[in-house]
């Protein structure tokens, strides 16, 4: 009887405990922890019979950086420093990288932000590239150091960059500048700029 209590009784208790805890599961027998998946339908608002508006998300695209490099080198308005970096860059990922996908032209077709940087990954400029069936087309560029580029909900392009103050060491800029740009139908125009 003592052997039965020491071996079978703990096994039965573990089995009962497992069944009791599995009743709390999501029906699949496994509870998945983590962030809740987004709802598939519109989210109802507090008002009866209405839904909250959701801004359209720009689909992610990946522009071919080798084609971007060729198009940029063909542009006669490209700065001499950017031309030197792109001309000497044999491994494209060492001088160009993809940023965010945006639709600041409000065309329904996504545009890609492309960052140009040194071999040490010091970003010194951005390009707004239209993705077209004929290939990537440069729309606009900005010479800016270490930028963070996002699209605002109203379709503006927000560029936050680090700026050096007088006493900053070479490694570490302590200031920042936030600039907002808007497409006016023909070109990008600066809407606002603030140093922080």
C-alpha positions as CSV (number, residue, x, y, z in Angstrom):
1,X,0.0,0.0,0.0
2,X,2.9,2.4,0.8
3,X,4.4,1.9,-2.7
4,X,1.0,2.7,-4.3
5,X,0.7,5.9,-2.3
6,X,4.2,7.0,-3.3
7,X,4.0,6.3,-7.0
8,X,0.4,6.2,-8.2
9,X,-1.1,8.9,-6.1
10,X,1.3,11.7,-7.2
11,X,0.8,10.6,-10.9
12,X,-3.0,10.8,-10.4
13,X,-2.7,14.2,-8.7
14,X,-0.5,15.5,-11.6
15,X,-3.0,14.2,-14.2
16,X,-5.9,15.9,-12.4
17,X,-4.0,19.1,-12.1
18,X,-3.1,19.1,-15.8
19,X,-6.8,18.6,-16.8
20,X,-7.9,21.3,-14.4
21,X,-5.3,23.8,-15.7
22,X,-6.1,22.9,-19.4
23,X,-9.6,24.2,-18.8
24,X,-8.2,27.7,-18.7
25,X,-6.5,27.3,-22.1
26,X,-7.7,28.9,-25.4
27,X,-9.3,25.6,-26.7
28,X,-6.1,24.4,-28.4
29,X,-4.6,23.0,-25.3
30,X,-1.8,25.7,-25.3
31,X,-1.9,29.1,-23.9
32,X,0.0,31.6,-26.1
33,X,1.4,34.6,-24.2
34,X,2.3,37.9,-25.9
35,X,0.7,40.9,-27.4
36,X,-2.9,40.5,-28.5
37,X,-3.3,40.2,-32.3
38,X,-5.0,43.2,-33.9
39,X,-8.7,42.8,-34.6
40,X,-9.6,41.9,-38.2
41,X,-12.6,44.1,-38.5
42,X,-13.3,47.7,-37.7
43,X,-13.2,48.6,-34.0
44,X,-16.6,49.8,-32.7
45,X,-16.6,53.2,-31.1
46,X,-18.6,54.4,-28.1
47,X,-21.3,55.9,-30.3
48,X,-23.9,53.5,-31.6
49,X,-23.5,52.1,-35.1
50,X,-20.2,53.9,-35.9
51,X,-16.7,52.8,-36.4
52,X,-13.4,54.6,-35.8
53,X,-11.6,55.7,-38.9
54,X,-8.3,53.9,-39.5
55,X,-5.7,55.6,-41.7
56,X,-4.6,53.5,-44.6
57,X,-1.2,51.9,-44.0
58,X,1.3,52.2,-46.8
59,X,2.2,48.8,-48.0
60,X,5.9,47.8,-47.4
61,X,8.1,47.7,-50.4
62,X,11.8,47.0,-51.0
63,X,13.3,49.0,-53.7
64,X,16.3,47.6,-55.5
65,X,19.3,49.5,-54.1
66,X,21.6,48.7,-57.0
67,X,19.0,50.3,-59.4
68,X,18.7,53.3,-57.0
69,X,22.5,53.7,-57.1
70,X,22.5,53.8,-60.9
71,X,19.7,56.3,-61.0
72,X,21.4,58.5,-58.5
73,X,24.7,58.5,-60.3
74,X,22.9,59.5,-63.5
75,X,21.4,62.6,-61.7
76,X,23.4,65.7,-62.5
77,X,22.1,67.4,-59.4
78,X,23.7,64.8,-57.0
79,X,26.2,66.4,-54.6
80,X,29.8,65.8,-55.2
81,X,30.3,64.1,-51.9
82,X,27.4,61.7,-52.5
83,X,28.7,61.0,-56.0
84,X,32.1,60.2,-54.6
85,X,30.6,57.8,-52.0
86,X,28.4,56.1,-54.5
87,X,31.1,55.8,-57.2
88,X,33.6,54.2,-54.8
89,X,31.0,51.9,-53.2
90,X,31.3,48.4,-54.7
91,X,29.0,46.7,-52.1
92,X,25.8,48.6,-52.2
93,X,24.7,47.8,-48.6
94,X,27.8,49.6,-47.4
95,X,26.6,53.0,-48.8
96,X,22.8,52.8,-49.2
97,X,20.1,51.3,-47.0
98,X,16.3,51.2,-47.0
99,X,14.3,53.4,-44.7
100,X,10.6,53.6,-44.2
101,X,8.0,53.1,-46.9
102,X,5.7,56.2,-47.1
103,X,3.1,57.8,-49.4
104,X,3.9,61.5,-49.0
105,X,3.0,62.1,-52.7
106,X,-0.6,61.0,-51.9
107,X,-0.6,58.9,-55.1
108,X,-1.6,55.6,-53.6
109,X,1.8,54.2,-54.8
110,X,4.4,53.8,-52.1
111,X,7.7,55.7,-52.0
112,X,10.8,54.4,-50.3
113,X,13.2,56.5,-48.1
114,X,16.7,55.5,-49.0
115,X,19.6,56.5,-46.6
116,X,23.1,57.3,-47.9
117,X,25.9,56.7,-45.5
118,X,29.6,56.2,-45.2
119,X,31.3,52.8,-44.6
120,X,31.1,53.5,-40.9
121,X,27.3,53.8,-41.2
122,X,27.3,57.5,-40.6
123,X,24.1,58.7,-42.5
124,X,24.6,62.0,-44.2
125,X,21.6,62.2,-46.5
126,X,18.2,60.8,-47.5
127,X,16.5,60.3,-50.8
128,X,12.8,59.9,-51.5
129,X,12.4,57.4,-54.2
130,X,9.2,56.8,-56.2
131,X,8.7,53.1,-57.0
132,X,7.4,52.9,-60.6
133,X,7.1,50.1,-63.1
134,X,10.0,51.5,-65.1
135,X,12.2,51.4,-62.0
136,X,13.1,53.7,-59.0
137,X,12.8,57.4,-59.6
138,X,14.5,60.0,-57.3
139,X,11.9,62.6,-56.2
140,X,13.7,64.6,-53.5
141,X,16.8,64.5,-51.4
142,X,18.0,66.2,-48.2
143,X,21.6,66.5,-46.8
144,X,21.1,65.7,-43.1
145,X,23.2,64.0,-40.5
146,X,22.0,60.9,-38.6
147,X,18.2,61.3,-39.5
148,X,15.1,59.5,-38.3
149,X,12.5,59.8,-41.0
150,X,8.8,59.1,-40.5
151,X,5.5,60.0,-42.2
152,X,3.0,61.9,-40.1
153,X,-0.7,60.8,-40.1
154,X,-1.6,63.7,-42.5
155,X,1.1,62.6,-45.0
156,X,3.9,65.0,-44.1
157,X,7.5,63.8,-43.9
158,X,9.0,64.4,-40.5
159,X,12.8,64.4,-40.4
160,X,14.5,64.4,-37.0
161,X,18.3,64.9,-37.2
162,X,21.1,65.2,-34.7
163,X,23.0,68.4,-34.6
164,X,26.3,69.3,-33.1
165,X,26.6,72.1,-30.6
166,X,29.8,74.0,-29.9
167,X,31.1,71.8,-27.1
168,X,30.1,68.4,-28.5
169,X,32.7,65.7,-29.1
170,X,32.9,64.3,-32.7
171,X,31.1,61.1,-31.6
172,X,28.1,62.6,-29.8
173,X,25.9,65.4,-31.0
174,X,23.7,66.7,-28.2
175,X,21.2,68.7,-30.1
176,X,18.4,67.8,-32.5
177,X,16.4,69.4,-35.3
178,X,12.9,68.4,-36.3
179,X,11.8,69.5,-39.8
180,X,8.5,68.8,-41.5
181,X,8.2,68.6,-45.3
182,X,5.0,68.5,-47.4
183,X,4.5,67.6,-51.1
184,X,2.8,70.5,-52.8
185,X,1.9,68.7,-56.0
186,X,5.3,69.5,-57.7
187,X,8.0,69.4,-55.0
188,X,8.7,68.9,-51.3
189,X,8.5,72.1,-49.3
190,X,9.6,72.7,-45.7
191,X,6.6,73.4,-43.5
192,X,8.4,73.9,-40.2
193,X,11.8,73.5,-38.5
194,X,12.6,73.6,-34.8
195,X,15.9,73.0,-32.9
196,X,15.6,71.2,-29.6
